[in-house]
Amino acid sequence: MIKAQDFDQGGEGVAYHDSDAVNSHGYYRPNEAVDIGIRGSGTYEVRTTAGEWLEYTVDVAQGGRHALALTYSLPSGAGEVRIGWDGANEVSATLPATGGHGTFQSYKVPVPFDIPQGTHVLRLTFVRGDLYVRQLSSERLAGRAFYLSRSGAGAKDGSSWSQAFSADQLQTTLNQTLQPGDTLYVAGGVYQSSTPFSFSLTTSGTDALHKKVVGVDLGQGLPVFKGQWNPANPGASSKSHAFLRFTGAHYWDIERLSAENYYYGVRADTSSHLLLSELHLSQVREGLALSHVSDSKVSRSDARKYTKRGIRFIEDVSDLLVEDFLADATMGDPTWPTEAYPFGVSIENPADPTLPTHDVVFNRVTARNNTFTTTSTGDYQNGDGFSLERSAFGISFLNSAAFDNTDGGWDDKSQAAYYENCVALRNKRNFRLWNDSAQPTTLNNVLSAFAQKHDTYSTAGLWSQGYVEVYDSTFYANAGSEIVLENNATPAARVKLVNSIASDATACGSVASKEGGTTLEWVNSRLCDGTAATPVPLRAPRADWTGDPADAFNPAEASVLQGYRPAP
């Protein structure tokens, strides 16, 4: 148990942050600025306001999963706190009202914490609500904790850091030692061997008791595993097939690991209920490649410097969330080699047509620098931020971005996809949508700007030969036409834009280019169409924009209500 008033020594900005410099009550630790009150029972309480925080140094004798509870009072409304360990892994909790400041109750934080043995710093941040806090308590949950370092230590039985398993025991530990509910903590540092290490997972946890692997920074950074894959010979795995390999494995949580020079960062097949977070994959052929995977989540991760794909869904991937992910093929390095058709995200047609990928959400995913250039200037230069084939359905993109890709920001042939708060800049065709479903692909509040040529083929803010509806969006300063409709297949392009803006930056040209048989409908929109028209002024649009300032593409005039606005 931690008493709320026993926060660390060190003062303002080190051990705590308080909204003023005075302890308003002075009953306890009067020289500190934190407001500490007392009840008739003699129990102290910390009285807080939004924006304040407290830190507590704690010694964890036995690592593992811990449930935390907070004893507090709140007269009315809802309160919110964030709890984090060692400057990371913050969890938010919403606290219901207790009915008065004198009425205290305990609230168990719904997400447990994985805390290894040793000394740690807990930070409690007050986000909203007039909260009074008395104590924090913890309960160790079912499951054992094991420890692994590069060379191991002591008896190498994994019972503590001083007796840690060695990396040579990794496979036995993962598939034989770990039981449902157990956690393996992996010490930071570089893991390199003539036979590269791989997490090959073939066993499972349960719905109630996942198996977990957590990287831990003990002063050497997070663990970094290095393989031998070479981008100069990308088709050869060089004994480095996959860093994380799931085969018929279910209910695994893997977090806070890095890998370099593997053919696959993650390869998963016939697996489910995987929670992958804070994985950093670089200098790989493919970041993540999944098939027959469901009910899983990938978050707070990245694939950087890959030659082929950042994320690849081969077939039968469903009910999956990808959130807070960066796929950057070159990181802007012109010397990094890519292969033909590099994609940030690729959803493929399955070998078995009855096994399409479906019901996948991408939230806050950025795909950029997927570039490939042939030596012939007449060739079609390819490389897409997001590439989706026709069999996929139920795909949603939220708060996502595509920057600086050779061809499409999005090249989307899937059925009736949904986009909201997405932006695409400096791709050849920012949004390239083929949807031939009876239901439209829908774009809500998207921005498409500064599409640019990478070959002799046409550019566009929105290119379509399918059924698309667009609402509250902006198409600005795209080379060529803002909207291009083609009639290369059945059905021909049918596009409707509502409450939107389509404008050049300077002199107006033709806002749209459409082939015969296509349909383009504008509803309550502002257009810069034809030489007699006037461009729609925006606040501070820039060709090199990647998100800052957020309102750069808002209309400069308050009276203009159409167009894209950044999500709050």
C-alpha positions as CSV (number, residue, x, y, z in Angstrom):
1,M,0.0,0.0,0.0
2,I,1.2,3.5,-0.8
3,K,-0.2,6.4,1.2
4,A,-1.0,9.3,-1.1
5,Q,0.8,11.8,1.1
6,D,4.1,9.8,1.0
7,F,5.1,11.0,-2.4
8,D,8.8,11.2,-3.3
9,Q,11.3,13.8,-2.0
10,G,12.7,16.3,-4.5
11,G,10.1,19.1,-4.7
12,E,8.3,20.8,-7.5
13,G,8.9,19.4,-11.0
14,V,10.9,16.5,-9.7
15,A,8.7,14.6,-7.3
16,Y,5.4,16.3,-8.0
17,H,3.8,19.2,-9.9
18,D,1.3,21.3,-8.0
19,S,-0.8,24.2,-9.4
20,D,0.5,26.6,-6.8
21,A,3.5,26.9,-4.4
22,V,1.6,26.6,-1.1
23,N,0.4,23.7,0.9
24,S,-3.0,25.1,1.6
25,H,-3.6,23.2,4.8
26,G,-0.1,22.6,6.3
27,Y,-1.1,19.5,8.4
28,Y,1.7,17.3,6.9
29,R,4.9,18.1,5.0
30,P,4.1,21.8,5.3
31,N,7.2,22.8,3.3
32,E,5.9,21.0,0.2
33,A,3.4,22.6,-2.2
34,V,1.1,19.6,-2.4
35,D,-2.2,20.2,-0.6
36,I,-2.6,17.6,2.2
37,G,-5.7,17.7,4.2
38,I,-7.0,15.6,7.2
39,R,-10.3,14.2,8.3
40,G,-11.6,13.8,11.9
41,S,-10.5,10.2,11.7
42,G,-6.9,11.4,11.5
43,T,-6.5,10.1,7.9
44,Y,-4.5,12.3,5.5
45,E,-5.7,12.9,1.9
46,V,-4.1,14.7,-1.0
47,R,-6.4,17.3,-2.5
48,T,-5.8,17.7,-6.2
49,T,-6.7,19.8,-9.3
50,A,-6.4,18.8,-12.9
51,G,-2.9,19.0,-14.3
52,E,-1.1,18.1,-11.1
53,W,0.9,14.9,-10.6
54,L,2.8,12.9,-7.9
55,E,5.6,10.3,-8.1
56,Y,6.3,7.4,-5.8
57,T,9.4,5.2,-5.8
58,V,8.5,1.6,-5.0
59,D,10.4,-1.6,-4.6
60,V,8.7,-4.7,-6.2
61,A,9.9,-7.8,-4.5
62,Q,8.2,-10.2,-6.9
63,G,7.6,-9.3,-10.5
64,G,4.5,-10.1,-12.5
65,R,1.1,-8.7,-13.3
66,H,-0.4,-6.4,-10.7
67,A,-3.8,-4.9,-10.3
68,L,-3.8,-1.3,-8.9
69,A,-6.6,0.3,-6.9
70,L,-7.0,3.9,-5.9
71,T,-8.9,5.1,-2.8
72,Y,-10.5,8.5,-3.5
73,S,-13.5,10.8,-3.2
74,L,-15.2,13.0,-5.8
75,P,-18.4,14.9,-5.1
76,S,-19.9,14.8,-8.7
77,G,-19.1,14.3,-12.3
78,A,-16.4,12.0,-13.5
79,G,-12.7,12.1,-12.6
80,E,-9.8,10.9,-14.7
81,V,-6.3,9.9,-13.8
82,R,-3.3,8.5,-15.6
83,I,-1.0,6.0,-14.0
84,G,2.4,5.1,-15.5
85,W,5.6,3.3,-14.5
86,D,9.1,4.4,-15.2
87,G,8.0,7.2,-17.6
88,A,6.1,4.9,-19.9
89,N,3.1,2.5,-20.2
90,E,0.6,5.0,-19.0
91,V,-3.0,3.8,-18.4
92,S,-6.0,6.1,-18.1
93,A,-8.8,5.4,-15.6
94,T,-12.2,7.2,-15.4
95,L,-13.4,7.5,-11.8
96,P,-17.1,7.8,-11.0
97,A,-18.4,10.3,-8.4
98,T,-18.6,9.1,-4.8
99,G,-21.2,11.7,-3.7
100,G,-19.0,13.9,-1.6
101,H,-15.4,14.7,-0.5
102,G,-16.0,12.8,2.8
103,T,-17.1,9.7,1.0
104,F,-14.2,7.6,-0.1
105,Q,-14.3,4.4,-2.2
106,S,-11.7,2.1,-3.9
107,Y,-11.5,1.9,-7.7
108,K,-9.6,-0.9,-9.4
109,V,-7.8,0.2,-12.5
110,P,-9.2,-2.1,-15.2
111,V,-5.9,-2.7,-17.0
112,P,-3.3,-4.6,-15.0
113,F,0.4,-3.6,-15.0
114,D,3.3,-5.8,-15.9
115,I,6.0,-4.8,-13.3
116,P,9.3,-6.6,-13.1
117,Q,11.2,-7.2,-9.9
118,G,13.2,-4.2,-8.8
119,T,12.9,-0.4,-8.0
120,H,10.4,1.6,-10.1
121,V,8.8,5.0,-10.2
122,L,5.0,5.3,-10.3
123,R,3.5,8.6,-11.6
124,L,-0.1,9.5,-10.8
125,T,-1.4,12.3,-13.0
126,F,-4.7,14.0,-12.3
127,V,-6.5,14.8,-15.6
128,R,-9.9,16.0,-14.5
129,G,-12.2,16.2,-11.5
130,D,-11.9,17.6,-8.0
131,L,-10.3,14.4,-6.6
132,Y,-9.1,13.8,-3.0
133,V,-6.8,10.7,-2.8
134,R,-5.9,8.6,0.2
135,Q,-3.9,5.6,-1.0
136,L,-2.9,3.3,-3.8
137,S,-2.9,-0.4,-3.3
138,S,-1.8,-3.4,-5.5
139,E,-2.6,-7.0,-5.8
140,R,-0.3,-9.5,-7.6
141,L,-2.3,-11.5,-10.1
142,A,-2.1,-15.1,-11.1
143,G,1.0,-16.1,-13.1
144,R,4.7,-16.3,-12.5
145,A,7.5,-13.9,-13.5
146,F,10.6,-15.1,-15.3
147,Y,13.7,-13.1,-16.3
148,L,16.0,-13.4,-19.2
149,S,19.2,-11.5,-20.2
150,R,21.7,-11.9,-23.0
151,S,24.2,-14.0,-21.1
152,G,22.0,-15.0,-18.1
153,A,23.2,-14.9,-14.5
154,G,23.6,-17.1,-11.4
155,A,21.8,-20.5,-11.7
156,K,20.1,-19.3,-14.9
157,D,16.7,-20.6,-13.6
158,G,14.9,-17.3,-14.5
159,S,13.7,-16.7,-11.0
160,S,15.1,-13.1,-10.8
161,W,17.5,-10.8,-12.6
162,S,20.3,-12.2,-10.6
163,Q,19.4,-15.7,-11.7
164,A,18.2,-14.8,-15.2
165,F,17.8,-17.2,-18.1
166,S,20.3,-16.7,-20.9
167,A,19.2,-16.0,-24.5
168,D,20.3,-19.5,-25.4
169,Q,17.3,-20.7,-23.3
170,L,14.8,-18.6,-25.1
171,Q,12.9,-21.2,-27.1
172,T,12.6,-23.6,-24.1
173,T,11.4,-20.8,-21.9
174,L,8.8,-19.5,-24.3
175,N,7.1,-22.8,-25.2
176,Q,7.8,-25.1,-22.2
177,T,8.5,-23.0,-19.1
178,L,5.9,-20.3,-19.6
179,Q,2.4,-21.3,-18.7
180,P,-0.8,-19.3,-19.1
181,G,-0.6,-16.2,-16.9
182,D,3.2,-16.1,-16.8
183,T,5.4,-13.2,-18.0
184,L,8.9,-13.3,-19.3
185,Y,10.9,-10.1,-18.8
186,V,13.7,-9.6,-21.3
187,A,16.6,-7.3,-20.2
188,G,17.7,-4.5,-22.5
189,G,20.9,-4.6,-24.6
190,V,22.0,-6.1,-27.9
191,Y,21.2,-9.8,-28.7
192,Q,23.4,-10.9,-31.5
193,S,24.6,-14.4,-32.4
194,S,26.0,-16.4,-35.4
195,T,22.6,-18.1,-35.3
196,P,20.2,-15.2,-34.8
197,F,17.7,-15.4,-32.0
198,S,14.0,-15.8,-32.8
199,F,10.9,-15.9,-30.7
200,S,9.2,-19.0,-32.3
201,L,5.8,-19.3,-30.5
202,T,3.8,-22.5,-30.9
203,T,2.0,-22.7,-27.6
204,S,-0.9,-20.6,-26.2
205,G,-2.3,-18.8,-23.2
206,T,-6.0,-18.7,-22.4
207,D,-8.6,-16.0,-22.6
208,A,-8.3,-15.2,-19.0
209,L,-4.5,-15.8,-18.7
210,H,-2.4,-14.6,-21.6
211,K,1.3,-15.4,-21.9
212,K,3.4,-12.3,-22.0
213,V,6.9,-11.1,-23.1
214,V,8.0,-7.6,-22.0
215,G,11.2,-5.9,-22.8
216,V,12.8,-4.0,-19.9
217,D,15.2,-1.1,-19.9
218,L,17.8,-1.7,-17.1
219,G,20.0,1.2,-18.3
220,Q,21.0,-0.2,-21.7
221,G,17.9,0.7,-23.5
222,L,15.2,-1.8,-24.6
223,P,16.4,-5.2,-26.0
224,V,17.5,-5.1,-29.6
225,F,17.7,-8.4,-31.5
226,K,19.9,-8.4,-34.6
227,G,19.7,-10.9,-37.5
228,Q,21.7,-11.3,-40.6
229,W,19.3,-10.5,-43.4
230,N,20.9,-8.2,-46.0
231,P,18.9,-5.7,-48.1
232,A,21.4,-6.2,-51.0
233,N,20.0,-9.8,-51.3
234,P,16.4,-9.3,-50.0
235,G,15.0,-12.7,-51.1
236,A,17.4,-14.6,-48.9
237,S,16.6,-14.9,-45.1
238,S,20.2,-15.7,-44.1
239,K,19.2,-17.7,-41.1
240,S,17.0,-14.7,-40.0
241,H,13.6,-15.8,-41.2
242,A,11.4,-14.1,-38.6
243,F,12.1,-12.2,-35.3
244,L,8.6,-13.1,-33.9
245,R,7.1,-16.2,-35.4
246,F,3.6,-17.3,-34.3
247,T,2.3,-20.7,-35.6
248,G,-0.9,-21.8,-34.1
249,A,-0.3,-19.6,-31.1
250,H,-3.1,-17.8,-29.3
251,Y,-3.4,-15.3,-26.4
252,W,0.1,-13.8,-26.4
253,D,1.1,-10.3,-25.4
254,I,4.4,-9.1,-26.7
255,E,5.7,-5.6,-26.0
256,R,8.8,-3.3,-25.9
257,L,11.2,-5.2,-28.2
258,S,13.3,-4.1,-31.2
259,A,14.6,-6.1,-34.1
260,E,17.0,-5.4,-37.0
261,N,18.0,-7.3,-40.1
262,Y,15.3,-10.0,-40.3
263,Y,13.4,-11.1,-43.3
264,Y,10.2,-10.7,-41.3
265,G,9.9,-8.6,-38.2
266,V,6.7,-10.5,-37.4
267,R,5.3,-13.5,-39.2
268,A,2.0,-14.9,-37.8
269,D,-0.1,-17.8,-39.2
270,T,-3.2,-19.5,-37.8
271,S,-3.1,-17.5,-34.6
272,S,-5.4,-15.2,-32.7
273,H,-5.7,-12.9,-29.7
274,L,-2.3,-11.4,-30.1
275,L,-1.5,-8.1,-28.5
276,L,1.6,-6.6,-30.0
277,S,2.8,-3.2,-28.8
278,E,5.9,-1.1,-28.8
279,L,7.6,-3.2,-31.4
280,H,10.3,-1.4,-33.4
281,L,11.3,-3.2,-36.6
282,S,14.0,-1.8,-38.9
283,Q,16.1,-3.0,-41.8
284,V,13.7,-5.8,-42.6
285,R,12.1,-7.1,-45.9
286,E,8.7,-7.0,-44.3
287,G,7.7,-5.5,-41.0
288,L,4.6,-7.7,-40.2
289,A,3.1,-10.4,-42.4
290,L,-0.1,-12.1,-41.2
291,S,-2.3,-14.9,-42.5
292,H,-5.3,-16.6,-40.8
293,V,-5.0,-14.2,-37.8
294,S,-8.0,-12.8,-35.9
295,D,-9.0,-10.8,-32.8
296,S,-5.7,-9.1,-32.4
297,K,-4.2,-5.7,-32.0
298,V,-0.9,-4.0,-33.1
299,S,-0.2,-0.7,-31.4
300,R,2.5,1.9,-30.8
301,S,4.9,0.2,-33.2
302,D,6.8,0.9,-36.4
303,A,8.5,-0.6,-39.4
304,R,11.4,1.6,-40.7
305,K,13.7,0.9,-43.6
306,Y,12.0,-2.1,-45.2
307,T,12.5,-3.1,-48.8
308,K,9.1,-4.5,-49.6
309,R,6.2,-4.0,-47.1
310,G,5.6,-2.4,-43.7
311,I,2.5,-4.4,-43.0
312,R,1.2,-7.3,-45.1
313,F,-2.1,-9.1,-44.7
314,I,-1.8,-12.2,-46.9
315,E,-5.3,-13.7,-46.4
316,D,-8.0,-14.3,-43.8
317,V,-7.0,-11.5,-41.4
318,S,-10.1,-10.3,-39.5
319,D,-11.3,-8.4,-36.4
320,L,-7.9,-6.6,-36.1
321,L,-6.9,-3.1,-35.0
322,V,-3.7,-1.4,-36.0
323,E,-3.2,1.7,-34.0
324,D,-0.4,4.3,-33.7
325,F,1.8,2.6,-36.3
326,L,4.5,4.1,-38.6
327,A,5.5,2.4,-41.9
328,D,8.3,4.3,-43.5
329,A,10.2,2.5,-46.2
330,T,13.3,4.7,-46.5
331,M,13.1,7.2,-43.7
332,G,14.1,9.7,-46.4
333,D,17.4,8.0,-47.0
334,P,18.0,7.9,-50.8
335,T,20.6,5.2,-50.4
336,W,18.2,2.7,-48.9
337,P,17.2,0.1,-51.5
338,T,13.5,-0.8,-52.1
339,E,12.1,-3.5,-54.3
340,A,9.5,-3.1,-57.0
341,Y,6.1,-2.3,-55.6
342,P,6.9,-1.3,-52.0
343,F,3.9,-0.8,-49.8
344,G,3.4,0.7,-46.3
345,V,0.3,-1.4,-45.8
346,S,-0.7,-4.2,-48.2
347,I,-3.9,-6.2,-48.1
348,E,-3.8,-9.0,-50.7
349,N,-6.2,-11.1,-52.6
350,P,-6.2,-14.6,-51.0
351,A,-5.1,-17.8,-52.8
352,D,-8.5,-19.2,-51.6
353,P,-11.2,-16.7,-52.6
354,T,-13.3,-17.7,-49.6
355,L,-10.7,-16.3,-47.2
356,P,-10.6,-12.6,-47.8
357,T,-9.3,-10.1,-45.2
358,H,-12.1,-8.1,-43.6
359,D,-13.1,-6.0,-40.6
360,V,-9.8,-4.3,-40.0
361,V,-9.4,-0.8,-38.5
362,F,-6.3,1.4,-39.0
363,N,-6.2,4.3,-36.5
364,R,-3.4,6.8,-36.5
365,V,-1.4,4.9,-39.0
366,T,1.1,6.7,-41.2
367,A,2.6,5.3,-44.4
368,R,5.4,7.2,-46.1
369,N,8.4,7.1,-48.4
370,N,7.2,3.9,-50.2
371,T,9.2,4.8,-53.3
372,F,10.6,2.8,-56.3
373,T,11.9,4.3,-59.5
374,T,13.0,2.4,-62.6
375,T,15.6,3.5,-65.0
376,S,13.1,4.2,-67.8
377,T,11.3,7.5,-67.6
378,G,8.4,6.0,-69.6
379,D,7.7,3.3,-66.9
380,Y,4.8,3.5,-64.5
381,Q,6.6,4.2,-61.2
382,N,4.9,2.4,-58.3
383,G,5.0,2.4,-54.5
384,D,1.9,2.9,-52.4
385,G,1.3,4.1,-48.9
386,F,-1.8,1.8,-48.5
387,S,-2.6,-0.9,-51.1
388,L,-5.8,-2.9,-50.9
389,E,-7.0,-5.6,-53.3
390,R,-10.6,-6.2,-54.4
391,S,-11.5,-9.1,-52.1
392,A,-11.1,-7.1,-48.9
393,F,-14.1,-5.6,-47.2
394,G,-15.1,-3.8,-44.0
395,I,-11.8,-1.9,-43.9
396,S,-11.7,1.5,-42.0
397,F,-9.1,4.2,-41.9
398,L,-9.2,6.7,-39.1
399,N,-6.9,9.6,-38.4
400,S,-4.3,8.2,-40.8
401,A,-1.8,9.7,-43.3
402,A,0.0,8.9,-46.5
403,F,3.0,11.1,-47.4
404,D,5.6,11.0,-50.2
405,N,4.8,7.7,-51.9
406,T,5.7,7.2,-55.5
407,D,2.2,6.2,-56.7
408,G,-0.9,6.1,-54.5
409,G,-1.3,7.5,-51.0
410,W,-4.1,5.0,-50.9
411,D,-4.6,2.6,-53.8
412,D,-7.8,1.0,-52.6
413,K,-9.7,-1.7,-54.6
414,S,-11.5,-3.0,-51.6
415,Q,-15.3,-3.0,-51.2
416,A,-16.9,0.0,-49.6
417,A,-14.1,1.1,-47.3
418,Y,-14.5,3.9,-44.8
419,Y,-12.2,6.9,-44.3
420,E,-12.4,9.6,-41.6
421,N,-9.9,12.4,-40.7
422,C,-7.3,11.1,-43.1
423,V,-4.7,13.1,-45.0
424,A,-2.6,12.5,-48.1
425,L,0.1,14.7,-49.5
426,R,2.8,14.5,-52.2
427,N,1.8,11.2,-53.6
428,K,1.2,10.8,-57.4
429,R,-2.5,10.0,-56.7
430,N,-3.4,10.9,-53.1
431,F,-6.6,8.8,-53.0
432,R,-6.9,6.2,-55.8
433,L,-10.3,4.4,-55.2
434,W,-11.7,1.6,-57.4
435,N,-14.6,0.4,-55.3
436,D,-17.1,-1.6,-57.5
437,S,-19.5,-2.5,-54.6
438,A,-23.1,-1.4,-54.6
439,Q,-22.3,0.5,-51.5
440,P,-19.9,3.5,-51.7
441,T,-16.5,3.9,-50.4
442,T,-17.0,6.9,-48.0
443,L,-14.6,9.7,-47.2
444,N,-15.4,11.9,-44.3
445,N,-13.2,15.0,-43.5
446,V,-10.2,14.1,-45.5
447,L,-7.4,16.3,-46.9
448,S,-5.7,15.7,-50.3
449,A,-3.0,18.2,-51.2
450,F,0.0,18.8,-53.4
451,A,-0.2,15.5,-55.4
452,Q,2.9,15.5,-57.6
453,K,4.2,13.7,-60.7
454,H,6.7,10.9,-60.4
455,D,6.4,9.7,-64.1
456,T,4.6,10.7,-67.2
457,Y,1.2,9.4,-65.9
458,S,-1.6,11.6,-64.5
459,T,-1.8,12.9,-61.0
460,A,-4.9,13.6,-58.9
461,G,-6.2,14.5,-55.5
462,L,-8.9,11.9,-56.0
463,W,-8.7,9.4,-58.8
464,S,-11.6,7.0,-59.2
465,Q,-13.2,4.5,-61.4
466,G,-15.7,3.3,-58.8
467,Y,-18.5,4.4,-56.4
468,V,-17.3,7.0,-54.0
469,E,-19.0,9.6,-51.7
470,V,-17.0,12.4,-50.1
471,Y,-18.1,14.7,-47.3
472,D,-16.5,17.8,-45.7
473,S,-13.2,17.3,-47.4
474,T,-10.5,19.5,-49.1
475,F,-8.6,18.8,-52.4
476,Y,-6.0,21.5,-52.8
477,A,-3.1,22.3,-55.2
478,N,-2.9,18.9,-56.7
479,A,-0.9,18.8,-59.9
480,G,-3.2,18.1,-62.8
481,S,-6.9,18.0,-61.8
482,E,-8.2,17.8,-58.2
483,I,-10.6,15.0,-59.3
484,V,-10.0,12.4,-62.1
485,L,-12.8,10.0,-63.1
486,E,-12.1,7.1,-65.5
487,N,-14.3,4.6,-67.2
488,N,-12.0,1.6,-67.6
489,A,-14.4,-1.0,-66.0
490,T,-17.9,-1.7,-65.0
491,P,-19.3,0.2,-63.2
492,A,-17.9,3.5,-64.4
493,A,-16.8,6.1,-61.9
494,R,-19.6,7.6,-59.8
495,V,-18.5,10.2,-57.3
496,K,-20.4,12.6,-55.1
497,L,-18.8,15.4,-53.1
498,V,-20.7,17.2,-50.4
499,N,-19.7,20.3,-48.4
500,S,-16.2,20.1,-49.8
501,I,-13.5,22.3,-51.3
502,A,-11.6,21.8,-54.5
503,S,-9.1,24.5,-55.4
504,D,-5.8,25.4,-57.0
505,A,-3.4,27.5,-55.0
506,T,-3.1,30.3,-57.6
507,A,-4.8,30.5,-60.9
508,C,-7.7,28.2,-61.3
509,G,-7.8,25.5,-63.9
510,S,-10.2,22.6,-64.6
511,V,-11.1,21.2,-61.2
512,A,-12.1,17.8,-62.6
513,S,-11.2,15.5,-65.5
514,K,-13.8,12.9,-66.4
515,E,-14.3,10.4,-69.1
516,G,-17.5,9.7,-70.8
517,G,-20.0,7.6,-68.9
518,T,-18.7,8.7,-65.5
519,T,-20.8,10.8,-63.0
520,L,-19.5,13.6,-60.8
521,E,-21.9,15.4,-58.5
522,W,-21.1,18.5,-56.3
523,V,-23.4,19.4,-53.4
524,N,-22.9,22.7,-51.5
525,S,-19.1,22.8,-52.3
526,R,-16.6,25.5,-53.0
527,L,-14.8,25.1,-56.3
528,C,-11.9,26.8,-58.1
529,D,-13.0,25.7,-61.6
530,G,-12.0,27.5,-64.8
531,T,-9.9,30.6,-65.4
532,A,-12.5,33.0,-64.3
533,A,-12.8,31.4,-60.9
534,T,-11.0,32.5,-57.7
535,P,-8.9,30.1,-55.5
536,V,-10.3,29.3,-52.1
537,P,-7.9,30.8,-49.6
538,L,-6.6,28.6,-46.8
539,R,-4.8,29.6,-43.6
540,A,-1.2,28.4,-44.2
541,P,-1.0,25.6,-46.7
542,R,2.5,24.3,-47.4
543,A,3.7,21.6,-49.8
544,D,6.0,20.1,-47.1
545,W,3.3,19.9,-44.5
546,T,3.1,16.8,-42.3
547,G,0.6,17.9,-39.7
548,D,1.9,21.1,-38.0
549,P,0.2,23.5,-37.7
550,A,-2.9,21.3,-37.6
551,D,-5.2,24.0,-39.0
552,A,-2.9,25.0,-42.0
553,F,-5.6,23.8,-44.5
554,N,-8.6,25.3,-42.7
555,P,-10.4,28.0,-44.8
556,A,-8.9,31.4,-44.1
557,E,-12.4,32.9,-44.1
558,A,-14.7,32.1,-41.2
559,S,-17.7,32.3,-43.5
560,V,-16.5,29.2,-45.5
561,L,-18.0,26.3,-43.7
562,Q,-17.0,23.6,-46.2
563,G,-13.9,21.5,-46.3
564,Y,-11.5,19.6,-44.1
565,R,-10.9,20.4,-40.4
566,P,-8.3,18.7,-38.2
567,A,-9.8,16.3,-35.7
568,P,-9.8,17.7,-32.1
